[in-house]
Structure formats: structure tokens, C-alpha cells
Amino acid sequence: MPTRLQQAAQNQDFLITAEVTPPKGGDPQRMLSVAQTLRGRVHAINVTDGSRAVLRMSSLAACLILQNQGLETVCQMTCRDRNLIALQADLMGAQALGLHNILALTGDPIKAGDHPQARAVYNLESVRLLQLIQSLNQGVDANQAPLTDGALTLFAGAAVDPQSKSWSGLQRRFEQKLQAGAQFFQSQLITDFERLDKFMTQVVGGSHKPILAGIFLLKSAKNAHFINRNVPGVEIPEHLIQRLAKAADPLQEGVQIAAEQVQLARQLCQGVHLMAVKREDLIPQILDLAGIAPLDFPSDLGEGLP
């Protein structure tokens, strides 16, 4: 059976995912309470895999915990920490556990994180990881040997950055990921919607694959300045920073800005990926302000999932 996200993509519904960070430790209660606020509002909860190379619980384990609560997930999988054997083993494990939505990522560099002494692997990068998933879905491993206990049925997605400074590089990378089997694309943080429009027209064209625009909740002018300084390739426009600076309630202004961006994205592409770090509870409010009604599927996937 297709996943809820896959079915919605095939139906050309407007897709909504939200990013949740796994716990740093063995207690998942905060993650679970955050995720519950998203029930019935998103098609899937996207769980990060060592984002910014910062230590957290594995995405695979966190996704299973959430899915056991009836919440569909997108399991991020990076190449940074796994060799070819480990990637295949984890992908087979995801299949067996019922985690079929996978976001294939290269992974942030080790030096960006909290364990700079660790050793990066990068046996593959995201395009080759997508190719690997495609092979496993066809019933063969990286050596083209048959999977004797069954082919996989993973719904693989990829990241894309419509605001990349290299337009030719963006086009080339998108085509590579498309040919490698990406079924949906999740964008980096979007602030330039004219650029997104150009990307949708000139690059995505007739690919017929859903693009989910990355929408980030800005909490204050200070938060926006921090992102401009520390997140490569992202530039929060000055007019948004001034709105936040002048607002009586900067956080609420940030919610309003995010809602406006969801509305803009809805006119250009097939979905949004919402990022509200440490304030995921505000995502339903953002969706309400953007005019996005609760989703009409059952509120859970059932009890006792594997």
C-alpha cells in the first residue's frame, strides 16, 4: 500500500510536512508531545538525521516511536555517518519497520557540529543514495545481487535549493536527482518567491514531481540576523527583519509572515515543509492563518504498528 504522503502526492494534493528534531537522550516525551500538536495537520512528520552534524537520537528510531503513535513520518537518511553496507542495512530495516518515506541526504559536514573529532564516511552522496534506493526497490543490492527476502517499496525524496547562486548547478543537480529516482523534493528555506517561481518554471517544468517549499518560522529580528550569519545560502530580506523589529509581538509577527509565505508557496508549488524550531506547536496556527484546513484523512494510522 502507498504511504499517506505518497497517495496524497499521486492525487496532486497540496502536501504538508513539518520538521521535528529527535531527542538528545533516551526520553522521547518532548518529541512526542510536539508531534501530537501536528496530528491531522500534516501528511507526515519529517525527522532530522543529525542535522548540522549535531548529536541526536537516530532518525530511524525516532520515526518508529512516532509511527507507533499513528503519526506518519519521513525518515531522513544521510550518507555522512554510514558506509554502503550500513546504508543498505538501515534502508532494509526501515522497510521492515513500516517506514517507507525516506529523504535521501548527503549530510552536513562534521566540522559544523558538536563532534568535530568524529570521522565522516561519505561512501555515497545523495544522488548515489537515491540510485541505491532505486536498486533496492527493484530487488537488487549495490552489487546487483538479488534481495532474496523481498524488494523494498520506499518512497524516496531529495533536497533542493531553489535559491542556489549557481543556476546551472541547480539545474544539473535537480536533473541528476530526478533521474536517480527522487519522487518528491523538499526545498531549503525559501525567502525569495520570485526565485522559486523561476525555479518551478525553468527547472521543474514538466517533471510532475511535488516540490515542497521550505517555510521557516522567524521568531525575532535577532533570530533572522542569526540565520543570515550562520546559514549558508540563506538571506532573510531586510523588510522582513524590520517587520519583526517593529512588531509589538515579534513571535506572532513571525507566525503571520510564515502564513503569508505558505500562501505564496501554494500558488507556485505542490507543498510546503514547515520548520519551526522549538515552536512546532505554532504550526497549526500558521496553517490556520494561511487558510489551510485540517486534513481530511483519519487522525491516526492505527494501533500496534511494527
GULUM-23122 format. One record per residue: y, x, z of N, C-alpha, C in turn. Coordinates in steps of 0.05 Angstrom, whole numbers, plus 5000, padded with zeros to 4 digits. Atoms other than C-alpha are relative to their C-alpha. Example, Ala and Ser with C-alpha at 12.3 -4.5 7.8 and 13.67 -1.06 7.14 Angstrom:
! residues 2
497650185000491052465156502450185000/497649844999497952735143502249855014/
***
This chain:
! residues 306
497650175000500050005000502550185000/497549845000507050264985501449965027/498450024975511550405045502249804996/497850195002517149935061502350124984/497949865015522150455034499350014971/500949985028518050544971500249734986/499950275012517549794959502949924995/497150075003525049704970501250154977/499049845023526450274921499149884974/501150125024521949954869501349734993/498650265004525449284880502950044993/497249935005532149644869501849875021/498450084978534549414937502050225008/498249804989540449764970498650135024/501649864979536850285013501750105022/498549904976539050465083498150175017/501449844981536451045123502050125020/498249894979539151355187498650245011/501149754990538252055214499849995031/500449984972535352155283498950285006/500949734992534252825318497849985020/502250004980527652955354501050125027/499349904974527853125428499750315002/500449724994528653835454498450015026/501750034977522753795501497849804995/502350185004516753345512500549715005/499450284994520252695532501549874977/498750135024521752245472501749765007/498850254993525251695511502849964988/497350045012532351825487499749944970/500550055029529851865414499149714996/501150285003526051205424502249795005/497950204994532050845455502049994977/498249995023536551085398498849854976/501450125023531450875346499849695002/500250294996530750175376502649864991/497550135008538150035361500149974970/500050015029536450145287497949804989/502150185009530649645285501249774984/499150225017531749145229502550054985/497549945014537949505203499650224979/500549795019534850085164497249984989/502650005011529050155117498250215012/501549784988526950805150501850175017/498649814984528951285204499250284991/500449735011529751995177500150205023/500349834977527352505228500350294991/499549735009530053215221497850205008/502049794995525653835219501450275004/498749754993529054405255502750034985/497449995014535854225225501850225012/498449774993540654825226498450215014/501849804988534655235248500149995031/499950044971535454955319497449885010/502650094990529154855360500049715009/500450274991526854135368497049944997/502750105004520253745371499549984970/500650015028516653755304500649724989/499450265013518753205256497449844998/502650145003511353035245499349855026/500750134975510152885319502049785006/497950204993516852515328499649764982/500450235019515452085266497649835009/502350154991508651895293500749835025/499150154976511751685360501649764992/498350225009516851255324498349794985/501550195017511850955275498049845018/501750144982507250775333501549775014/498450224989513050335357500849814978/499450185021513249985290502550074984/497549915014519150385261499250194978/500749835023518150665191501850255000/498649755000520251385183500050144973/500149795021521951925133499650265015/500649754986518752565156501150244983/499049765013522853175137498050235003/501849764999518753795119501350234986/498749775011521854475109498050224995/501649765007519055105078500650245017/499149774985522555565126497950105020/501849934978517255545181497049994993/502850055006510755425143499250164974/501049885025506555825093498549784984/501250185019502755505036497749845013/502350144987496655335079501149805020/499050194980500755025135501449764987/498850225014504854605087498049804991/502150185009498654315056498649865023/501450124976495354205124501849785012/498350204988501453835151500449764982/499750225019502153415088497549825001/502450164998494853205093499949865027/499850134974495953065167501949765000/498150225002501952635152498749764986/501450225014497852225103498149865019/502050124982492252115154501349855022/498650144978497351905207501749764990/498550225010500551395161502950064995/497249925005506951795150500350074971/500149965029507751715075502750084987/497349935010515351815066500650295008/499549724994516852565061502550094986/497749885012523452915049499550304999/500749725004522053595019502550185000/497649834997527054135040499250295001/500349714997527754885035500350085029/499549944972530554925106502450195003/497649844994536855225136499150295008/500849734993536855985146499850045030/500549944972534156255212502550095015/497749894986540556625228502149795007/498150214994544355965230499449875027/500950164977540355725290500050155027/500049904973538655865362497850205006/502149794997532756345350500250204977/499649825023535656875303497950224999/502149795001529957345323497449904987/502450115012524756875292499850104971/500549915028521657045224499849764982/500250215020522856585165497550044982/502449985017516956425119500949974970/499150065027519756105055497850084979/502149965020512956165020500649844975/499050175022515755594977502949935005/497450134995522455264968499749714991/500350295002524054524958498849914973/501150095026522454474883496950054999/502949945000515654814891498649835021/501250194981514354384953499549734987/500450265015515453764910497750024981/502249965019510754054858497349995015/502450004984505654164913499249725008/500550284992506253444938498949854976/500950135024505353214866497050064995/502849925004498853614861498249875020/501650134979496253344927499749714995/500250285007497852644904498049954976/501850015023493652794842497250085008/502649944990487853014885499150284999/500749725001488153764879501950165018/498349834983490754324924501550204984/498449815014495254904907498550184982/501749845018489355274876498649834979/501250205019487654654834497149945006/502650084990481354554875500149715009/499950284992479553824887500149965030/500050094972481153484953497549825004/502650144998474053274970500149755018/499850234982476452775023502349824992/498150195010481452404980502850114994/497349935008488052484944502049875020/497950104984494652364980501649794985/498350215012499551794967502850025012/497549954987506052104992502349914982/497550085014512951824972502150215006/498449764995516952464964502949974991/497249995007524452534965501150285002/498849735001529253114957503049975007/497249994994536253314979501650074975/498249935022542153364931502850015011/497249974991549453574939501949954977/498250065022554053204891502750145001/497549864997559953604918499750304997/500449715005556954274899502150114981/497849885017562154744869498950074973/501249935026557354934813498849754987/501050245013556654334768497550054984/502449945016551654674722497650055018/502249964981547554894782499049745012/500750274990547654184809498349854980/501550145021545253904743497250124997/502649865003539754434737498149945023/501750054976537254334808499049715001/500850295000537153574802497749964980/502050035021533153614737497350135009/502449874990528254104769498549835020/501250164980527053654828498949744989/501050245014526353044783497450064987/502449935014521153394741497750075019/502049934980517553634804498949765015/501150244988516452914825501649865021/498450134980522152714871500449704992/499950295005522151954878502649885010/497450084991528751894915501650245008/498249784994534752334931501949925022/498250044978538652394995502250214998/497849815004545552694989501050125026/498549894978549353155034502449825006/497650154992555552885069501949974977/498250065022560052545018502749935011/497350084994567552525024501649954975/498650025026569552554950498449804983/501650215014567251894919500650004970/499649965029570452054852497950204990/502149805007565752654850497349875000/502550155000559952204869499749834976/500050175024561751734813499450174975/500549825022561852314764497150105000/502749924998555152554790498149784991/501750235008552051864782500049964970/499750055029554651804711498950234983/500749775017553652514684497450145006/502449864992547752774723497649815003/502250194995543552194748499349844976/500450155025544451784685497849805001/502250195002538151424666497550085014/502349904986533551764716498549785015/501150244986532451094752498750085027/500949934973531351444819502349945019/497950074981535151204880501450245011/498349794987540851634906501149875025/498950094974542651544980502350185007/497649854993549751764994500150065030/499849924972550552155059502749915012/497650094986555451805105500050105029/499949874974557652175168502149865017/498050124981560951855229501750225012/498149824988567152255246501049895026/499350114973568752185320502850065008/497249934993575652505322501050204979/498849805018580452965285498750275007/501349754991577453545326497250034987/502650005012570553355301500150064970/499749955029572953345229500850294994/499249715004576254035236497550185005/502449844994569754305266498150004976/501850025023565754055206501250164977/498849855022570754355157499650305005/500349714994570055035193497150084998/502749914995562555035203497949894981/502050115018559054625149500750084971/499449905026558854985082500049784979/499950195022560854575021501249735007/498950264992564054015061503050045007/497249994994571453885064501049725006/498950264993573953285103502949994991/497250015010580453065068502049975023/497850004980586953145106500849725007/499150274994588652405100498149865020/501950114980582252225139500450135027/499549874975583752745192502549895013/497650124989590752455200499549725011/500750274990587951755207498750025028/501449964974583452005264501950105021/498149894981589052395296502049805011/498050204993593851805297498849755013/501350244990588751285319500149995030/500250044971589150995389497250045010/502849964994581550995389498750154977/501049845023579151565344497149934993/502850065006571851385351499749744984/500050265014573050665329501150034972/498949955026577250925272497950144982/502149885014571451365252497949804990/501950215007566850755252501249854975/498750145022571850405206499950164974/500149825023572251005159497150004988/502750005009564651035155499249744986/500650265013564250295139501349984973/498650005026569350375083498450184980/501649825018565150955055497449874992/502450155008558850525057500749814978/499250195021562550005016500550144973/499649855024564750534966497350094988/502649915009557650814961498549774987/501550235010554850114949500849944972/499150065028558950064885499050224981/500649775017556350734859497050074999/502749905000549150854880498249805015/501950194990542850524908499550025030/500649994972543350704981501950185015/498649824982546351065040498250125021/501449874978543751565090502150055022/497950004979547651485156499450215020/500249784980548852075202502149955022/498250064978551951905270499050165024/501149834980550152495313500849935028/499650084972549352285386501349735004/498950284998552351595370498649834979/501650165019546751295328500249705007/499750284991547850655369502349864986/497850135014554150535328499449944971/500750055028550450505262500049704993/499950285006549349745266502949894997/497250085002556849655278501250094973/499149905027558350085216499049824978/501250175020553649665175501249725000/498750264998556649015201502850004987/497349985012563749245183499950034970/500349965029561249445114498949764986/501050245012558448755103497050014993/502949975005551148985104498549835021/501450174981546948435135497450135009/502649904992540648575175497949964978/502050015021534648695131498149775005/501650244998530048115117497050045002/502949964996523348445129499449965030/500750034972519348345194501050245016/498649804983522348735252498250235008/501849784994516149165262497750024981/502249955018510249465226497349925013/502550074986505149215277499450205022/500749834976501949505339497650174993/502549845002496750045345499750154974/500249845024498550435283498850285007/501249744994494951105276502150205007/
***
